[in-house]
């Protein structure tokens, strides 16, 4: 596969996964958010990630990324239902713009992003830890000490950079159909996390 065909394949499968994710959101949009839903969707998504990361067969990888995408959609649907139409639309448009812009940067200047992996992973751990502490504060009623928007902006920054980084990593792999599908899995995860954080930001701006 040529470099151009490989890039087109990654973009194509990422769009397919975005459609599958949207299907999951649509299915669960009117469901009630519950711990069983979150837990089962999360565990299922992790299993699917291991499936497509560990497979060298395009069909198996496609099934793994598709499974992860629809399970993430099922997990997100009840959350999206809490936001107004304009907030959701703004989040979708901004997510798409970031994905396109950072993808172009990652494709044109892949070397500039190759060394960012450890720093992005460290920032992601800080974000996860901060969100856990945030949840504890909320659980104990200290909502005045919690800045939801600050963590959302940090998440946007991290996953914006992750888009270009994931492209740089994909372009360092052999140009195969299986690797293109695997790369789409990482990119759709970036898009989902961007979308969720942008929902929080636009919702906060509308308060």
N, C-alpha and C positions, 0 to 999 in steps of 0.2 A: 504494500500500500504506500502511495506517495505521501509526502507531508501534507499536501493540500487536501487529498482525499481523507487522510486521517483527521485533520482538523474539522472538515465538514462532517465526518462521521460522529465526532465528539459532540459537535453542535446539534446535529440531528437527534442523537439519542438523549441529549439533555432536554431538548424540547419535548420529546416523547415522554420522558419521565416527569416533566412539568405537567403534561396532560394527565398522566396517571395519578400524580399527587392531587391535582385539581379534582379528579374523580373521587378520590378518597375524602376530600374536604366536602364535596357535594353530598356524598352518602351519609356522612356523620354530622352534617350541619345542624340538624334538629335533635341530635342526641344530647343527653345530659352528660356533662363532664363528670367522670368518676375515676377513682383510683384503679379499679380493675381495667378500665379502658386504657388509661395511661400506662399501666404496668405491662399489660399484654402487648400493646402496640410497641412500647419501647423494647421489650425483650425480643419480640418478633423482628423488629428493625435491626437490632444488633445481630441476630442470627442471620438475617439476610445479608448484612454487611460481610460477615465471615464467609458466607457462601460465594458472593461475587469476588471478594478479594482472594479467596483461595482457589478459585476455578480458572482454568485456562480454556474452557469451552465457552464460546460466545453465547450459546443458548442458555447454559446454566447461569452465566453472568447476567444475561438479560433478565432471567427469572428472578435472580437475587436482587438486582437493582429495582426492578418493577415491584417486587414484594415490599422492599424497604420504602419505596415512594408512596405506595397506596396505604401502607400502615402509618407512615408519617402524616398522610392526609387525613386518615381516620382520627388520629390523635389531635390534629389541628382544627378539624371542623367545628367542634363545640366552642373552641376559643374564638374563631372567626365570627361566629354567630353573635358574639357580644359587642362587635364593633359596627358602626354605621357604614352604609354603602360608600360615602365619600372617603372615609378613612381607609377602607379596604382597597378602593380603587387607587388612591394615592400610594399605598404601600406596594401594590402590584406594579404600577408604572415606575416607581423609584427602584424597586428590585430589578426590574427588567433593564433599566438604564445602567445601573451599577454592573449588572452581569455582562452587558454588552461592552461597556467601557473598559472594565477591568480585564475582560477576556481579550480584547484587542491589545491591551498593554502586555498581558501575559504571553500572547502569541508573538508580538513584535519584539519585545524585550525580555525573553524568558530568562536570560542570565541574571538580570537585575533582581529577580525574585527567588532564585534558587536557594540562597542561604538563609531565607527568612523562616524556614520550618521550625527550628528550635525556639525562636522568639515568639512566633505565633502560637505554638503549643503552650509555652509558658504563660502567655497572655490569656489563652483560653482557660487554663487551669485557674488563674486568678479570677476570671469571670465566673467560672462555675462555683468556686469557693465563695465569692461575693454573693452570688445568687442564693446559695444555701444559707448563708448568714442572714440575707434579706428575708428568706422564708421564715427563719426562726424568729426574727423581730416581729414579722407580721403575725405569726402564730401566737406570740405572747402579747400582742396588742400595741407594740411600739411602732405604729405605722408612721408617726411623725419623724422617726429616725431613718426612714427608708427613702432613698431616691430611686424610684423605678426608672425614670428617664435616663439617669446617669449610666446605669448598667446597660440600658438599651443602646445608647450611643456607643459605649465601649464594644458591645456586640457587633454593631454595624461596622465599626472600624476594623475589628478583627476579621470578620467574614468578608468584608470588601477586599482586604489584602489576601485572604485565603483564595479568592477566585483567581487572581493572577498567579499566586503560588501553585495552585493545583494545575493550572495550565502549564506552568514551567515544568512541573514534575511529569505531567502527561507527555510533554514533548521530549523528555529524556528517556522515555520508554520506547520499546520497539513498536513500529507503526503497524499494529495489528487490530483487527476488529474487536477482539476480546479486550485489549487495552483501551480502546476507544469507549467501549461500554463501561469498563471500570472507571474511567475518567469521568464519565457522565454521572456516575454515582456520587463522586466527591463534589462535583459542581452543583448537583441538585440539592445536596445537603447544605452547601453554602447558600444557595438561593432560599431554601426554606428558613434557615436561621435569620437571614437578612429580612425576609418577609415578616417573620414574627416580631423581630425587634422594631421594625419600622411601624408595624401596627401600634405598638406601645408608644412610640414617639409621636406619631400623628394623632393618636387618641389623647395623649397628654397635652398636645398643642391646641386641641379643640375644647379642652376643659375650661 
